[in-house]
Amino acid sequence: MEIKVLGPGCAKCKKTEEVVKEAVKEAGVEAQVVKVTDTMEIAKSGVFGTPAVIVDGQVKAVGKVPSKEDVLKWINK
C-alpha cells in the first residue's frame, strides 16, 4: 500500500503526515508513507488544495487534516 501526503510543508500538512503515520502504525498494515512537497507533483495528482491524502492512487482527502479514524477506515480494507 502506498499513501501519499501532499503539501508544501505547512503546519496542517505536517499534522496530516503525523496522523497518517500514527494510523498506519496502529493498524499494523504494511504501507509506504510518501511526503510530496513539490507543487508540480501535487498538481499532476489532480489535487488543487493541501493537505491532501492519496491511498493507492485514490484521493481520500483534500484541504483538511483527516482524523485518525478516517485514515484507519481507508487503510483497513
Secondary structure as UniProt FT lines:
FT   STRAND          2..6
FT   HELIX           11..27
FT   STRAND          32..36
FT   HELIX           39..44
FT   TURN            45..46
FT   STRAND          52..55
FT   TURN            56..57
FT   STRAND          58..62
FT   HELIX           68..75
//
